[in-house]
Amino acid sequence: MSISPNDIKRVKGQGFLLNRGTENFSARVITENGVITAAQARRLGEAAEQFGDGKVAFTSRLTVELPGIPYEKIEDFKAFIAQDGLVTGGTGSRVRPVVSCKGTTCVFGLYDTQALAKEIHDRFFVGYAGVTLPHKFKIAVGGCPNNCMKPDLNDLGIVGQRVPKFNPEKCRSCAKCAVQASCPMKAVEAGGTQPAFDRETCNNCGRCRHACPFGAMEETETLYKVYVGGRWGKKVRIGTPLSKLFTREEALDVVEKAILLFKSKGETGERFGMTVDRLGAAKVEKMLISDNLLKRKEEILEQETIGGASC
């Protein structure tokens, strides 16, 4: 191996990962939640042919990897993709690329997931790029309780919610209730009487909100369920759901508070779920609901942290 371990580590921090058994690297190119423009797609195809082995791969975090790039071509590669606003990265003990489902266009999506994920990307992936954490911190955005993006298996996950709102004055007590028929969770009991909702079973998927032909189900605002401390891999932990639902701005604040909590209370090498378990879920929720972490933001960001992520 003609490339020194220090140089391998240095370029890894820039998003270039050594290809096993070679002296070539895969460039990890950042997308905004899996979205790139047509011009950027063409640029990546040209880059793969000009600098790599002609292949383009996709990661579980919706970044793009171009393998087979020689070490001596890394700087030229970065300059080439930068012509269409593309950069490499997404490694290390920091906030990782944000992932989102297709709730923006999906018929089951309860809100514009791409827009929310883009805001999280700008504020916390880009905005916190220089902030070292005890380990990697992954964020996922889901449009509904179908959980296609598995938000509850990320360090922090957000899931869209629509709490049913029933107007009894518009209900005609139909023999066959369309609201009951629409519920995939079997959380509605009816049939000749006004529907009764089992709030423990209902997961706020919103499927019932347009079901009644007489308008007995009224539209409600989108709220957000937040999971903390999830992870997959060798050790799987389902994220702990916070007990309340949040508005959009509240959810964004919880994201920031969770990052600050992890930086201030996490130990080197542990994932956020381990921090949650060590501190206790009830204490963590109390800290995330309070604004004390935001008030201490500058103090926390100045705190020296040694990262423990190996990839």
C-alpha positions in Angstrom: 0.0 0.0 0.0 1.6 3.2 -1.2 -1.0 5.5 0.5 -0.3 6.2 4.2 -2.8 5.4 6.9 -3.0 9.1 7.7 -3.9 10.0 4.1 -6.5 7.3 4.0 -8.0 8.7 7.3 -7.8 12.3 6.0 -9.7 11.6 2.7 -12.2 9.4 4.6 -13.2 12.5 6.5 -13.9 14.2 3.2 -16.2 11.3 2.1 -13.7 9.1 0.2 -13.7 5.5 1.4 -11.0 3.0 0.5 -12.2 0.2 -1.8 -11.3 -3.2 -0.3 -8.2 -4.8 -1.8 -7.3 -1.8 -3.9 -5.8 1.7 -3.7 -8.9 3.2 -5.1 -11.7 5.0 -3.3 -15.4 5.4 -3.4 -16.6 9.1 -3.4 -19.6 9.6 -1.3 -21.6 12.4 -2.8 -24.2 14.2 -0.8 -27.7 14.6 -2.0 -30.6 16.5 -0.4 -32.6 13.6 1.0 -32.0 11.6 -2.2 -32.9 14.3 -4.6 -30.6 15.6 -7.3 -31.3 17.5 -10.5 -31.0 16.1 -14.0 -27.9 18.2 -14.5 -26.3 16.7 -11.4 -27.2 13.2 -12.5 -25.4 13.8 -15.8 -22.5 15.3 -14.0 -22.2 12.1 -11.8 -22.4 9.9 -14.8 -19.6 11.8 -16.5 -17.5 11.8 -13.3 -17.9 8.0 -12.9 -16.6 7.4 -16.4 -13.8 10.0 -16.2 -12.5 9.4 -12.7 -13.9 6.0 -11.5 -14.9 2.6 -12.8 -18.0 3.8 -14.7 -20.5 2.8 -12.0 -22.8 4.8 -9.7 -24.1 3.2 -6.5 -26.6 4.4 -3.9 -26.3 4.1 -0.1 -28.9 3.5 2.6 -28.7 7.2 3.5 -29.6 8.2 -0.1 -26.1 9.5 -0.9 -24.4 8.5 -4.2 -21.1 6.6 -4.3 -18.8 6.5 -7.2 -16.2 3.7 -6.8 -12.8 3.1 -8.3 -11.3 6.6 -8.0 -7.5 6.7 -7.7 -6.1 8.7 -4.8 -4.3 11.1 -7.1 -7.5 12.0 -8.8 -9.5 12.9 -5.7 -9.0 16.7 -5.9 -9.8 16.8 -9.6 -12.9 14.8 -8.9 -14.1 17.2 -6.2 -13.5 20.2 -8.6 -15.4 18.4 -11.4 -18.6 17.7 -9.5 -18.5 21.1 -7.8 -19.4 22.6 -11.2 -23.0 21.4 -10.6 -23.1 22.2 -6.9 -22.1 18.7 -5.6 -19.9 17.9 -2.7 -18.6 14.8 -0.9 -18.9 13.9 2.8 -21.3 12.1 5.0 -18.8 10.3 7.3 -17.5 10.7 10.8 -18.9 11.5 14.3 -21.4 14.1 13.2 -24.9 14.6 11.9 -25.2 12.3 8.9 -27.1 12.9 5.6 -30.9 13.2 6.3 -33.2 10.6 4.7 -36.8 11.1 3.7 -39.6 9.0 2.3 -41.6 10.1 -0.8 -44.4 11.6 1.3 -44.3 14.7 -0.9 -45.9 12.9 -3.7 -47.1 9.6 -2.1 -50.9 9.2 -1.8 -50.5 8.3 1.8 -48.1 11.2 2.7 -49.6 13.6 5.2 -47.2 16.5 4.4 -44.3 17.6 2.3 -41.6 15.3 3.6 -39.0 16.6 1.2 -39.5 20.1 2.3 -39.1 19.3 6.0 -36.1 17.0 5.3 -34.5 19.8 3.2 -34.9 22.2 6.2 -33.3 19.7 8.5 -30.5 19.1 6.0 -29.8 22.8 5.8 -30.0 23.5 9.5 -28.4 20.4 11.0 -26.4 18.5 8.3 -24.9 21.6 6.8 -25.3 23.9 9.8 -23.8 21.5 12.2 -21.1 20.1 9.8 -18.3 21.2 12.1 -19.8 19.9 15.3 -18.2 16.7 16.6 -20.5 14.3 18.4 -19.8 11.1 20.4 -20.8 9.0 17.4 -22.7 9.4 14.2 -26.3 10.8 14.4 -28.8 9.7 11.8 -32.1 11.5 11.1 -35.1 10.1 9.1 -38.3 11.8 8.0 -41.5 9.8 7.4 -44.7 11.0 5.9 -47.1 8.7 7.7 -47.2 5.7 10.1 -46.4 3.3 7.2 -42.8 3.9 8.3 -41.4 3.2 4.9 -38.2 5.1 5.8 -38.1 3.4 9.3 -37.8 6.7 11.3 -37.9 4.6 14.5 -34.7 2.9 13.6 -32.7 6.2 13.4 -31.1 8.2 16.2 -34.0 10.6 15.6 -37.1 9.9 13.5 -40.1 12.1 12.6 -43.4 10.6 11.5 -46.4 12.7 10.2 -49.7 12.4 12.1 -53.3 13.4 11.5 -55.4 13.1 14.7 -59.0 12.2 13.7 -61.6 14.9 14.3 -65.2 13.7 14.2 -68.2 16.0 13.8 -71.2 14.1 15.2 -73.7 16.7 13.8 -72.8 15.6 10.2 -72.9 11.9 10.9 -75.9 10.0 9.6 -75.2 6.7 11.5 -75.0 4.8 8.3 -75.6 1.0 8.4 -72.2 0.6 6.7 -69.8 3.2 8.1 -67.2 4.4 5.5 -65.0 5.6 8.3 -64.9 2.2 9.9 -64.2 0.6 6.6 -61.3 2.9 5.9 -59.4 2.3 9.1 -56.5 -0.2 8.6 -56.0 -0.4 12.3 -59.6 -1.5 13.1 -59.7 1.4 15.6 -63.3 2.4 14.7 -66.5 0.7 15.8 -69.8 1.6 14.1 -72.7 0.2 12.1 -76.0 1.9 12.6 -74.6 4.1 15.3 -72.1 6.9 15.4 -68.5 5.7 15.2 -66.5 5.2 18.4 -62.7 5.7 18.1 -60.2 3.6 20.0 -57.5 6.1 20.6 -55.1 3.5 21.9 -55.3 1.6 18.7 -55.5 4.5 16.3 -52.0 5.5 14.9 -53.1 8.8 13.3 -52.5 7.6 9.8 -55.2 10.0 8.4 -56.8 7.4 6.2 -60.3 8.2 7.6 -60.2 11.9 7.1 -61.8 11.8 3.6 -63.8 8.7 4.1 -67.2 10.0 5.2 -69.4 11.1 2.2 -71.2 13.5 4.5 -68.1 15.2 5.8 -68.3 13.9 9.4 -64.5 13.6 9.5 -62.9 17.0 9.4 -59.5 18.0 8.2 -56.9 18.6 10.9 -53.4 20.0 10.9 -50.4 17.8 10.5 -48.6 17.0 13.7 -45.4 15.1 14.2 -44.4 12.1 16.3 -40.8 12.0 17.3 -38.7 8.9 18.1 -35.3 9.1 19.8 -32.5 6.6 20.1 -33.3 4.1 17.3 -30.6 2.2 15.5 -30.1 -0.9 13.3 -27.1 -3.1 12.6 -25.4 -5.5 15.0 -27.4 -4.0 17.8 -31.0 -3.0 17.1 -32.9 -0.6 19.2 -36.4 0.6 18.4 -36.6 4.4 19.0 -38.4 5.6 22.1 -41.5 7.6 21.1 -41.9 10.9 22.9 -45.3 11.1 24.6 -46.7 14.2 22.9 -47.2 15.2 19.3 -45.4 18.3 18.0 -46.0 21.1 15.6 -43.5 21.5 12.7 -41.5 24.2 14.5 -41.6 22.3 17.8 -40.3 19.2 16.0 -37.4 21.1 14.5 -36.5 22.4 18.0 -36.5 18.8 19.3 -34.1 17.8 16.5 -31.7 20.5 17.7 -32.2 19.8 21.3 -31.5 16.1 20.7 -28.2 16.9 19.0 -27.2 19.2 21.8 -28.2 16.6 24.4 -26.1 13.9 22.6 -23.1 16.3 22.5 -23.3 17.3 26.1 -24.3 14.0 27.7 -23.1 11.3 25.3 -20.0 9.3 25.9 -17.4 8.7 23.2 -18.3 5.7 21.1 -21.9 5.3 22.2 -24.9 5.9 19.9 -27.7 8.1 21.0 -29.9 5.2 22.0 -27.3 4.1 24.6 -27.3 7.7 25.9 -31.1 7.5 26.2 -30.9 4.2 28.1 -28.1 5.4 30.4 -29.9 8.6 31.3 -33.4 7.2 31.3 -36.1 7.8 28.7 -38.2 9.9 31.1 -35.3 12.2 31.9 -34.4 12.5 28.2 -38.0 13.4 27.3 -38.1 16.1 30.0 -34.8 17.6 28.7 -36.1 17.6 25.1 -39.4 19.2 26.0 -37.6 21.9 28.1 -35.8 24.8 26.4 -32.7 24.6 28.7 -30.6 22.9 26.1 -31.2 25.7 23.6 -30.4 28.3 26.2 -27.0 26.5 26.7 -26.4 26.0 23.0 -23.2 28.1 22.7 -21.8 26.6 25.8 -22.5 23.0 24.6 -21.1 23.7 21.1 -17.8 24.9 22.6 -17.5 21.7 24.6 -14.7 19.4 23.4 -16.0 16.1 22.2 -14.0 13.1 21.0 -15.9 11.2 18.3 -16.1 7.4 18.2 -17.5 6.6 14.8 -15.3 4.4 12.7 -17.0 4.9 9.3 
